Amino acid sequence: ANSAISTSTMTTALERQEEEPTQYPSLFGEVITMAVGASLIHVLVDIRRLARKKGKNAVLSDSDADICMNLPIKFESLYDVLVRNREILVKKLHIFERKFVDIFLDEMMKRPALVQSYKGVTCHYVGDSNPNQECVHAITRSSHNKRVALYFRGSITAKDWLQDVKIIMRKIPNPLVDTYPDQPDSLGVHYGFRDYLYGDAVSLAPNGILEKEKQKKKDESSKNKITEILDQVSFLLRESPDHRFYVSGHSLGGALALIASVEAATRKELTSQPITCVTFGNPKAGNYQFGDALRCLEREKKLRCLNIHHPYDLVPMVPDGICACYICSVQDKSFHHAGMIMKLHADSFDINHSNNQSSFMTKLGKKLFHYVFVLGGIPRILDRHFYGTYTSRLFAQEEELRKLYLNDFYNEKLQTGLYV
């Protein structure tokens, strides 16, 4: 049973299926495309690594390599490359990517209508020019869904893991402070995530969409990463002003997506419609003040945020989860989740807002239970966190998720005074 889903929410969703078919898609329609994209970015970057191999080291045919390397990349063309090279890829890709290729192709072959829905999706930018030193992202545009989507890759490289363990809190300028005077000047975020997004961007990769626009200032290349990425998004949205903007990622990618969505939601050119952030298995990205800034954007209907977590995935419990002492629960020093949270069980799910605060002792008890339970299943830790596991569970609950809408949960929380 989905205990957190009220009867009023379910009824409203069913009524709106006919009343507002051109508005936001069902909850399944929103999250499954983000789950596939947040997973496919791993495969895309890895297959582009193989596509760069030439001559006697070549893995793909020249035509298939060109499809993967020349932007924009059409989804149906990439899908055909995966189908044609499935046997080769399961031997050459990294272990998690090859496992996902099998899951993805098996699910897609059972759902030809879903494959059709991806027609019109093109990938306009792949930020993998320096994948061993910078965060990796991709930006797509869908004429079918009228959506521009930004995806961040999760942890793969040694640099990614190094960033993950930098669990010190660091400050970033609060992008809301000029618009909302009650907001603090700065927000606390994870040091490693801050470093990835606010450190200087090494370069604008060749073949990126921004090469269509000449640089007007000599210091353009000194932009930090988040500014560079959001400028790329702005370019696509200027070309397609009727499209909505989505941000997503798995694990590390989900935490980066959260921070990026807060930055994006303060840009006028990106917020003609609410931004939607959907994350999977993400760690906590910032402190309570960061969460409060995100809630402010939710209240103003500039941002919708849904974190999807396996109930026994270790990563969403960190950082700060193991240390349950009171001194580390001080709001501006400890890490907190922000936005709506969906707990995705094997055959059910529940959705609540992260602002539903429990008492300290309740939190302590839950932490101890979770760690005893999770660490007792160490052999399954990687499987619980694997992005393919999230995608499989969403497909398994497609029928129920198609009856619901994310906006109905937000409306219900607004009516019950969550953001007051």
N, C-alpha and C positions, 0 to 999 in steps of 0.2 A: 504494500500500500504506500501511496505517496502522501505521507502524513502532513506535510507542510502545504499541500495544495488545497485551498478552501473550495467549498461547493460554489461560491459566487464566482471565483476565478475560473473554474471549469465551465460554468454556465455561460459566462461572458465570452469565453474563448469559442465555444461552440456556436454561439449566436453570430460572432464576428466572422466566422469562416465564410458565410454568405454575404454579410453586410460590407466587409472591407477586404475583398480579395486582392485589391491592388495596393493595400497598405503593407505593413511589415508581414513577412511570411510567418508561418507557425514557428514555434520554438525549435522543432526539429529542422525546419528549413533554414533557420538562422545558424544553429550550432553545428550541423553536420558539414556544411560547406566550410566553416571555419576550422573544424577538426581535420578535414581532408587537406585543406591548405596548409595548416600548421604542421601536418605530417609530411606532405609532399615537398615542402621546402627542403627537408633533409635529403630526400631522394633526388630532387632537382640539382642541388649543389653537388651531390656525390656523382650523379650521372654526367654533369658538366666537367667534373674532374676527369672522368673516363673519356669524355669527348675530346679533351685536349691532347690525348695520346695519339700520336701520328706514326705513320710508317709501320715498321714491324711490331711496334708496341700498341698499335691501334686495337681498340676493343669494339668500337662501333663503326659501321659503314660511314663513308664520307657524308652521305646524304643525311643519315640520322644524327651524326655529329653536328652538322650545320643546323639542323632543326633545334638542337639543344643550345647552341652557342649564339645564334643570331636572334636578336631581340627585335620586335616582340615575339614571344613564343605562344602559339595557339595551344590551348589545352588539348583539343582533339589530336593535334599532331604529336604532342608529348605522350598522350595516352597510347597512340599507335606505336610510338617508339618503345614504350614499356611492354606492350603486347608482343611486338616482333622480337624483342631481345630478352624476353623473360628468363629463358634458360641461362643466358650469358650473365645477366644481371644478378641472379641469385648466387652466382659464384664470385662475382667481382665487387659487388657493393659491400659496404660495411654490414655487419651482422644485423643491426636493427633496421637498416634501410631495406635489406633483402627480405626480412621478415614482414615489413610493412607492405612491400610490393606484392607479396603473395596475398595478404589480407585485402589490400585495396583492389587488386584485379579480380579476386574471387567475389567480393561484394559488388563491384561494378558489373560484372558479367551476369549477376543475378538481378540487376536493376538497370535495364537498358534505358528506362525513362530518366534515371538519374544521370546517366552519361549524356543524354540529350540536353539535360538542363545545364550542363557545363559548356555546351557549345556557345561561343561568343565570349568565353573567358580567355583573355590574353595576358601574359606576363610581360610587363613593360620594363621592369628593372630587376636585376638580380645583383645584390651587393655582395658579391663573392670575389672581388678583386684581391682581397687580402684576408682570406678566410681563417688563417691561423693566428691573426693578431687583432682582428676587429670582429664586432658582432656582425652576423650575416642576416640580411633581410631580403625580401622580395615584395614587389608591388604588382598587383593584378587589377584588371578592370573587366567587369562582366556586363555586357550589353543586355543579357537576359535578366539578371537580377538588379541591374542598374546600381552597381556597387563597385567602389574602389576599395581594395583590401590591402593592408600592410601586414606582412607576416615576419616574425622574428624566429630564427632557428634556435633550438635548445642547445644544451651543452654537448659538444662533440670533441673539441680540441683541448689540448693541455692548457691553453690560455683561458678557454671557457671555464674549466674546472678551477683554475687559479682565481678567476674573478668570483666564482661561486663562494669560495671560502673566505673572502674578504668581508666578514660579517660585522664590521664596524659600521656604525651609523655616521653618515656624512650629510652635510647640508647642500641643498640646491636652492636657487632663488625661487620663491613661490610665484608662479605665473599668474595667480589670481589676485595678488595683493593690490594692483592698481584698480581693479574693478570692484573688489569686495574689501572694504576697509577693515572689517573685523578679522581678516585673515592675517596670520603671522608673516613676517618678511621672508622666512625660509621654511623649508620642509626637510625632514630627515628621511633619507633613503639609504639603501644598502650600498656600501662603498664600491663593491665590484660592479654593480649595475650602473651606478652613477658614472664610474670611470668609462664604461663602454659607450654610454650615450652622450656624456658631456665632455669627454676628452676630444682633442682635435681629430677631425676626420683626416686620414692619410691622403686621400685623393678622391676625386670623382671618377668612377670607373669608366673606361671607354665603352661606347655603345649604350650608355645610359640615356634615358629620355631627356636629361637636361642638356645634352650636347646640342639639342635643337635651339637652345637659347644661349647666345654668347654671354660670357661673363662680362659684367659691366664694371666690376671693381677688382683691383689688383689683389685684394686680400680675400677673394671669394673662396679660395682653396683652404683657408684657415678656419672655415666654419666647423663647429663641433658636429658630431655625428647626427644628433637628433635634429638640428636645424637643416642639415643636408637632406635627411630623409623626408622631413615634413615639406620641404620645398619641392621635392619630387612628387609627393602626394598632391600638393597645391597645383602643380602643373597639370596633372591628369584631371583634377576636379574643375579646373578652368575650362578644359576641353569638354568635360561632361558635367555641367552644372546640376543636372537632375539626378546625379548619382549620390548614393549615401557612402559614408566612409566607415570602414570596419578595421579594427586592429586585432591581431591574434598572435598566439604563440604557445608553445608547450614548454613547461619547465622554466629554465632560464629565459626562454623566449617569451613566456607568459608574463614574467616579472617585468621584462623590458617593455612589453606591450602596455602594461598598466601605467608605467611612468610616461611612456610616449602618449598615451591617450589623454592624460591630464594636461600635458603640454599642448596637444592638438586642440583640445576643447576650449582653449583660451585664444585660439586663432580665428578671427572673424571669417576668413576665407574658407575655413574648414567646417564651420558650424551652421551652415544654412539649414541643415537637418541634424538631429542628434547623432553624435558619434557613438558607435557600438564597439565595446571591447569584450572579446570572448577569450578566456584563457583556459589552459588545461594543465593540471598538475603543477601549478606555479608555486614557488616559494613566496613568502611575504616580502613585499618590495619596500615598504617604508613604515614610518612611525604613525602614531595616532593622528598627528597633524596632517600627514599626507592623506590618510584616510578621510579626515574631515574635509580637506580640499576636494577630494573626489566626491564626497557626499554633497558638497555644495553644488558641484556641477551636475550631479544627479537631480538635485532638487530644482535646479534651474532648467532641467530638461535639455542640457547640452551634452550629456554623456549617459549611456547605459552600460553597465558593466556586469558581466556574469563570469564567475570563476567556477570551473567544473573540476571537481576533485574525486578521485577514488577514495572511499572512506578510510582505507588503510595504506594509502600512498604516503611514504615517509616525507617526501619533499615539501608538500604543502604545510607540514608541521614545523618547518624551519624557515629562517633562523629563529633563535630565541625560544623555540618550543621546549627544548630539553631543560633549560634553566627556568624553573617555575618559581623561583624565590620572589618575594614581594618586591625587593629592591630593583629587580629587572623587569618588573611589570609597570614601572613608572611610564606614563603615557608617551613622553617625548624621548624616552631612551630605549623602549622595546619595540619590536616589530609587530605589526597587525595586518590582517587581511582587510581588503576594502572592496565594496560592491556586493552584489548578490553572490551567493555561494550555492551551487548545486552539488549535493553529495550523490554520486552516481554509483549505486549498488549494482549487483549482477542482474537483478530482475525488478528493480524499483529505483526511485530517486526522490529526493526532497530538496526544496529550495527555500532558503531563508536569507535574510540580509546580514552581512557581517557586523552591522551595528547593534544586533540583538545581543547585548552584553550580558555575560553571566558573572556571578560573584567570583572572587578570587579563589575560594576553596573549590567551587564547581570546576573552574578552569584547571586547577591543580589536579583534581581527581581525573578529569578527562585526559590530561596530558600523561599522567602516570599509566592510565589504562591503555591509551593509544601506544605508548612506547613499549609496554610489556607485550601487547598484542602484536605490534608490528615487528619488533625485534625478535619475537618468538617465531616469526615466519621469514627469517632472513633470506632463505633461498628464493622466496617469491617477491622480494623487494623490487628487483628490476622489472619483473613482469607487471607488477602493480603500477609502476611508474611509466611503463612503455606507452608511447603515444598510440600505438596500434591497439592496445587494450582499451583506451578511451574510445577510439573510433568504433571498435567492435561492440562495446556496451551501448553506445548511442544507436547504432544500427539495430541492436536487439530490442530497443525500447521505442522504435520509430512510431508505432501505432499510438502510444500514449502521448508522446511528445508532439505529435501532429495536432492534438486537441488543444494545445496550450499556446499562449502568446506571452513573450517577455514583458510587453507593455502592461499587461493585466496585473502582473506581480508588482510592477512599479506603481501603478494606480492604486492598488490595494494598500501598499505601504504608505503612500501619500495620504490616503484617507484615514489611516490609523495613526497618523501623526509621527511617523518614523523620523521625518526630516525637520520637525519643528524644533 
